[in-house]
Amino acid sequence: MLTDYFKSKTVFLIEATLLIFFLLLIEKIIPAWHTYRYWLMFASLAYIGLFVLSRPQIGQSLGLQRKNFRPSVNDLVWPTLYAAVSIVALSLLFPANDVFPFIILGVRLAPFWFSVFRYIVVSVPLQEIIFRSFLINRSALVIKNKLLLQAYAALIFMLMHFSFKTSILIAGTLILGWIWSGNFIKYRNVYSVALSHIAVGLTYIIFMYLN
């Protein structure tokens, strides 16, 4: 029953529409969304659990494997370095408000080392489970074209950052979403993508605190 549910094109269309509108309007639906963003991601794990139960042989497809780790990492080395260097350059060339959204939102930053720990242990694993392991596998049941699948996954990843209201971050997450989704679709290894995500994110966090 769950298998048929997730394979339904109608269900997927409703799901995608609701998700897109939710991400676009999240600040109106949940005004303090940035405070509860981790809890929202944790809550989504319940739905992801239903998807995993519907496909008991999905382990490797979720990317939870050592296979293809090295070639996947090799493909991500240069994009990761370019992204990190771009963050450094942007933080030096543009006003902090254009690069670091928490300054605009007036969010009080946690202590630096706590932010680093939370990003590595909580934020990146949750994002990779949701936006690579789950979203790509779930969408692939309906979207058979790999480029279209990659574009959809990149779009959703970008929309998750849309409410941060900085065009640089929005453009950056769209580009990175495209690269990371393409890598995951090709190699089905979430660990390599997570390492790239951590490297880029930590560069961003460091320069955000320096500003």
URJOHU-V749389 format. One record per residue. N is the residue number from 1. PHI is phi in degrees with one decimal (999 if undefined). NEAR is the number of other ideal C-beta (glycine too) atoms within 10 Angstrom. Layout:
N/PHI/NEAR, N/PHI/NEAR
//
This chain:
1/999/5, 2/-64.3/12, 3/-61.2/13, 4/-63.3/9, 5/-60.1/12, 6/-73.9/17, 7/-83.9/12, 8/-68.9/14, 9/-67.1/10, 10/-65.0/8, 11/-61.2/14, 12/-62.1/17, 13/-62.3/11, 14/-63.2/11, 15/-59.9/16, 16/-64.6/16, 17/-63.5/10, 18/-63.2/10, 19/-64.5/15, 20/-62.8/15, 21/-65.7/12, 22/-62.4/13, 23/-67.8/19, 24/-73.0/13, 25/-111.7/12, 26/-58.6/18, 27/-69.0/15, 28/-85.7/9, 29/-73.0/11, 30/-129.5/15, 31/-52.3/10, 32/-99.1/9, 33/-56.8/15, 34/-66.0/17, 35/-75.7/12, 36/-105.2/13, 37/-60.7/16, 38/-70.4/13, 39/-66.3/9, 40/-64.2/15, 41/-68.4/18, 42/-60.9/12, 43/-62.0/10, 44/-67.5/15, 45/-63.9/14, 46/-63.6/8, 47/-68.0/12, 48/-62.8/17, 49/-59.2/11, 50/-62.9/12, 51/-63.9/20, 52/-63.2/17, 53/-62.5/11, 54/-75.7/17, 55/-137.3/16, 56/-62.1/8, 57/-99.2/6, 58/-89.4/15, 59/-43.4/11, 60/-66.5/12, 61/-63.4/14, 62/-72.1/21, 63/87.8/26, 64/-88.7/14, 65/-153.1/15, 66/-83.6/8, 67/-57.4/12, 68/69.4/18, 69/-61.1/16, 70/-65.0/12, 71/-62.7/14, 72/-65.4/22, 73/-62.5/18, 74/-57.9/11, 75/-70.3/18, 76/-96.2/22, 77/-57.7/12, 78/-68.4/9, 79/-57.8/18, 80/-66.5/21, 81/-63.9/14, 82/-60.5/13, 83/-64.3/21, 84/-63.9/19, 85/-64.3/11, 86/-62.7/15, 87/-62.2/22, 88/-60.7/13, 89/-63.7/10, 90/-63.6/17, 91/-67.6/21, 92/-88.4/10, 93/-94.0/9, 94/-115.2/13, 95/-59.8/10, 96/-55.6/14, 97/-62.0/12, 98/-83.3/16, 99/-113.9/22, 100/-114.3/25, 101/-66.1/19, 102/-63.8/14, 103/-67.1/16, 104/-66.4/13, 105/-73.5/16, 106/71.6/7, 107/-79.7/12, 108/-74.5/7, 109/-78.0/13, 110/-73.4/11, 111/-53.5/9, 112/-53.0/13, 113/-67.6/8, 114/-67.1/10, 115/-62.4/17, 116/-63.0/17, 117/-60.5/12, 118/-63.1/14, 119/-64.9/18, 120/-71.9/16, 121/-88.8/10, 122/-112.8/13, 123/-63.5/18, 124/-63.7/20, 125/-56.5/17, 126/-63.1/17, 127/-62.7/19, 128/-70.0/22, 129/-63.1/20, 130/-74.3/19, 131/-93.2/22, 132/-114.5/26, 133/-57.8/24, 134/-83.8/20, 135/-56.4/21, 136/-68.8/25, 137/-67.0/22, 138/-65.8/19, 139/-69.1/19, 140/-64.8/16, 141/-67.7/17, 142/-116.3/18, 143/-90.7/19, 144/-90.5/8, 145/-78.6/10, 146/-65.6/14, 147/-67.7/11, 148/-66.8/11, 149/-62.8/20, 150/-62.4/23, 151/-65.4/17, 152/-64.8/21, 153/-63.0/24, 154/-66.5/21, 155/-61.8/17, 156/-64.8/20, 157/-62.5/22, 158/-65.6/20, 159/-63.6/20, 160/-62.2/20, 161/-100.6/19, 162/-60.2/18, 163/-74.5/19, 164/-73.4/18, 165/64.3/13, 166/-121.5/20, 167/-62.2/10, 168/-65.1/17, 169/-66.9/19, 170/-62.4/16, 171/-64.4/12, 172/-63.5/20, 173/-71.0/20, 174/-66.7/18, 175/-64.9/15, 176/-66.1/22, 177/-60.0/24, 178/-64.8/19, 179/-65.4/20, 180/-66.5/30, 181/-65.7/26, 182/-61.9/19, 183/-64.5/25, 184/-66.2/25, 185/-60.9/17, 186/-74.9/14, 187/-108.4/22, 188/52.6/20, 189/-132.3/24, 190/-81.9/24, 191/-67.7/15, 192/-65.8/23, 193/-64.3/26, 194/-62.3/20, 195/-62.9/18, 196/-62.5/24, 197/-59.7/25, 198/-63.5/18, 199/-61.3/16, 200/-67.3/24, 201/-64.4/20, 202/-67.5/17, 203/-59.7/19, 204/-62.7/21, 205/-62.9/20, 206/-57.5/17, 207/-75.4/18, 208/-65.6/19, 209/-72.0/13, 210/-67.5/10, 211/-87.8/13
//
